[in-house]
Amino acid sequence: MLAEFLVLLGTFDVGDFIPSLDWVSGLNGFNVRVKKCFEEESVLFHKVNREVVQALEQVARLAAQNQVVD
């Protein structure tokens, strides 16, 4: 996943430099690869975010019970 992201980051996209040729990115599959990578990264970030929120909620519950050691 990270490797694909880095490849896409270094890939030359003609549409970025010549907007009238943006349709070329659709032909060579660049747009599809970007969308797929975005969706995979989005799922990962949402999962990590949920884990962090759950950990913070657990710490808050323990703090409310005065079971946290300072």
LOTORRO-87969 format. One record per residue: residue in three letters; residue number from 1; x, y, z of N, C-alpha, C in turn. Coordinates in nm, 3 decimals, decimal comma, always signed. Layout:
N
REC   r   k      nX      nY      nZ     caX     caY     caZ      cX      cY      cZ
REC Ala NUM       X       Y       Z       X       Y       Z       X       Y       Z
...
end
This chain:
70
REC   r   k      nX      nY      nZ     caX     caY     caZ      cX      cY      cZ
REC Met   1  +0,082  -0,118  +0,000  +0,000  +0,000  +0,000  +0,088  +0,126  +0,000
REC Leu   2  +0,185  +0,130  +0,088  +0,274  +0,245  +0,092  +0,360  +0,252  -0,034
REC Ala   3  +0,401  +0,136  -0,083  +0,482  +0,134  -0,205  +0,404  +0,190  -0,323
REC Glu   4  +0,277  +0,152  -0,336  +0,193  +0,204  -0,445  +0,176  +0,355  -0,431
REC Phe   5  +0,157  +0,402  -0,307  +0,144  +0,545  -0,283  +0,269  +0,620  -0,329
REC Leu   6  +0,385  +0,566  -0,294  +0,510  +0,631  -0,333  +0,531  +0,628  -0,484
REC Val   7  +0,490  +0,520  -0,548  +0,499  +0,512  -0,695  +0,409  +0,619  -0,757
REC Leu   8  +0,286  +0,630  -0,708  +0,192  +0,730  -0,761  +0,243  +0,872  -0,736
REC Leu   9  +0,307  +0,890  -0,621  +0,360  +1,023  -0,588  +0,467  +1,066  -0,687
REC Gly  10  +0,544  +0,971  -0,736  +0,651  +1,003  -0,830  +0,612  +0,992  -0,976
REC Thr  11  +0,488  +0,954  -1,002  +0,443  +0,936  -1,140  +0,408  +1,070  -1,204
REC Phe  12  +0,452  +1,087  -1,325  +0,422  +1,210  -1,400  +0,280  +1,202  -1,453
REC Asp  13  +0,197  +1,299  -1,418  +0,061  +1,306  -1,468  +0,049  +1,426  -1,561
REC Val  14  +0,027  +1,398  -1,687  +0,021  +1,502  -1,789  -0,087  +1,606  -1,757
REC Gly  15  -0,200  +1,562  -1,700  -0,311  +1,652  -1,669  -0,277  +1,758  -1,566
REC Asp  16  -0,177  +1,732  -1,483  -0,136  +1,832  -1,385  -0,066  +1,951  -1,450
REC Phe  17  -0,001  +1,926  -1,561  +0,076  +2,030  -1,628  +0,003  +2,089  -1,748
REC Ile  18  -0,075  +2,007  -1,816  -0,152  +2,053  -1,931  -0,297  +2,008  -1,909
REC Pro  19  -0,380  +2,092  -1,847  -0,515  +2,052  -1,810  -0,599  +2,000  -1,927
REC Ser  20  -0,576  +2,048  -2,047  -0,655  +2,000  -2,160  -0,622  +1,855  -2,196
REC Leu  21  -0,511  +1,802  -2,146  -0,474  +1,662  -2,171  -0,502  +1,571  -2,050
REC Asp  22  -0,589  +1,616  -1,962  -0,622  +1,539  -1,843  -0,687  +1,405  -1,877
REC Trp  23  -0,749  +1,396  -1,991  -0,815  +1,273  -2,034  -0,716  +1,158  -2,054
REC Val  24  -0,588  +1,190  -2,072  -0,486  +1,086  -2,091  -0,472  +1,002  -1,963
REC Ser  25  -0,490  +1,064  -1,848  -0,479  +0,991  -1,722  -0,585  +0,883  -1,711
REC Gly  26  -0,700  +0,905  -1,773  -0,804  +0,803  -1,775  -0,769  +0,685  -1,864
REC Leu  27  -0,696  +0,713  -1,968  -0,658  +0,606  -2,061  -0,548  +0,515  -2,007
REC Asn  28  -0,452  +0,575  -1,938  -0,339  +0,494  -1,890  -0,363  +0,432  -1,752
REC Gly  29  -0,482  +0,453  -1,694  -0,517  +0,390  -1,567  -0,469  +0,463  -1,444
REC Phe  30  -0,412  +0,580  -1,461  -0,359  +0,655  -1,346  -0,470  +0,692  -1,249
REC Asn  31  -0,583  +0,741  -1,300  -0,693  +0,784  -1,212  -0,748  +0,667  -1,131
REC Val  32  -0,759  +0,550  -1,193  -0,810  +0,432  -1,123  -0,714  +0,392  -1,011
REC Arg  33  -0,585  +0,395  -1,040  -0,485  +0,360  -0,938  -0,487  +0,458  -0,823
REC Val  34  -0,506  +0,588  -0,852  -0,512  +0,689  -0,746  -0,635  +0,667  -0,658
REC Lys  35  -0,749  +0,642  -0,719  -0,872  +0,619  -0,642  -0,860  +0,494  -0,555
REC Lys  36  -0,803  +0,387  -0,609  -0,787  +0,264  -0,533  -0,694  +0,287  -0,414
REC Cys  37  -0,584  +0,356  -0,437  -0,488  +0,385  -0,330  -0,553  +0,474  -0,223
REC Phe  38  -0,630  +0,572  -0,268  -0,698  +0,662  -0,174  -0,795  +0,584  -0,085
REC Glu  39  -0,872  +0,493  -0,144  -0,968  +0,415  -0,067  -0,898  +0,326  +0,035
REC Glu  40  -0,787  +0,264  -0,004  -0,712  +0,179  +0,089  -0,654  +0,261  +0,204
REC Glu  41  -0,598  +0,376  +0,171  -0,541  +0,462  +0,275  -0,651  +0,516  +0,367
REC Ser  42  -0,766  +0,547  +0,310  -0,877  +0,598  +0,389  -0,923  +0,495  +0,491
REC Val  43  -0,934  +0,370  +0,448  -0,974  +0,262  +0,540  -0,872  +0,249  +0,652
REC Leu  44  -0,745  +0,254  +0,617  -0,639  +0,242  +0,718  -0,645  +0,358  +0,818
REC Phe  45  -0,659  +0,480  +0,769  -0,662  +0,595  +0,859  -0,785  +0,593  +0,949
REC His  46  -0,899  +0,549  +0,898  -1,019  +0,539  +0,981  -1,000  +0,433  +1,090
REC Lys  47  -0,935  +0,324  +1,056  -0,909  +0,219  +1,155  -0,816  +0,271  +1,265
REC Val  48  -0,710  +0,337  +1,226  -0,616  +0,393  +1,325  -0,686  +0,497  +1,411
REC Asn  49  -0,768  +0,581  +1,348  -0,840  +0,684  +1,422  -0,933  +0,621  +1,526
REC Arg  50  -1,006  +0,515  +1,488  -1,095  +0,446  +1,582  -1,015  +0,389  +1,699
REC Glu  51  -0,898  +0,331  +1,671  -0,816  +0,273  +1,778  -0,768  +0,381  +1,875
REC Val  52  -0,730  +0,496  +1,823  -0,684  +0,605  +1,909  -0,799  +0,657  +1,995
REC Val  53  -0,915  +0,674  +1,935  -1,031  +0,722  +2,011  -1,067  +0,623  +2,120
REC Gln  54  -1,065  +0,494  +2,090  -1,097  +0,393  +2,191  -0,994  +0,396  +2,304
REC Ala  55  -0,868  +0,413  +2,272  -0,764  +0,419  +2,376  -0,783  +0,543  +2,464
REC Leu  56  -0,817  +0,655  +2,403  -0,839  +0,777  +2,481  -0,963  +0,764  +2,570
REC Glu  57  -1,066  +0,699  +2,519  -1,186  +0,676  +2,600  -1,155  +0,585  +2,718
REC Gln  58  -1,071  +0,485  +2,695  -1,033  +0,394  +2,804  -0,953  +0,469  +2,910
REC Val  59  -0,862  +0,554  +2,868  -0,784  +0,633  +2,964  -0,877  +0,727  +3,043
REC Ala  60  -0,974  +0,785  +2,975  -1,068  +0,874  +3,044  -1,151  +0,797  +3,146
REC Arg  61  -1,193  +0,674  +3,112  -1,269  +0,593  +3,208  -1,183  +0,559  +3,330
REC Leu  62  -1,057  +0,522  +3,305  -0,968  +0,489  +3,417  -0,941  +0,612  +3,502
REC Ala  63  -0,927  +0,727  +3,440  -0,904  +0,851  +3,514  -1,024  +0,884  +3,600
REC Ala  64  -1,143  +0,857  +3,548  -1,265  +0,884  +3,624  -1,275  +0,791  +3,743
REC Gln  65  -1,218  +0,675  +3,734  -1,219  +0,579  +3,845  -1,097  +0,596  +3,935
REC Asn  66  -1,015  +0,696  +3,907  -0,892  +0,723  +3,983  -0,798  +0,604  +3,985
REC Gln  67  -0,788  +0,533  +3,874  -0,698  +0,420  +3,866  -0,577  +0,450  +3,780
REC Val  68  -0,557  +0,573  +3,747  -0,443  +0,612  +3,664  -0,329  +0,651  +3,756
REC Val  69  -0,211  +0,597  +3,729  -0,093  +0,632  +3,806  -0,024  +0,747  +3,737
REC Asp  70  +0,002  +0,855  +3,809  +0,071  +0,971  +3,751  +0,220  +0,954  +3,756
end
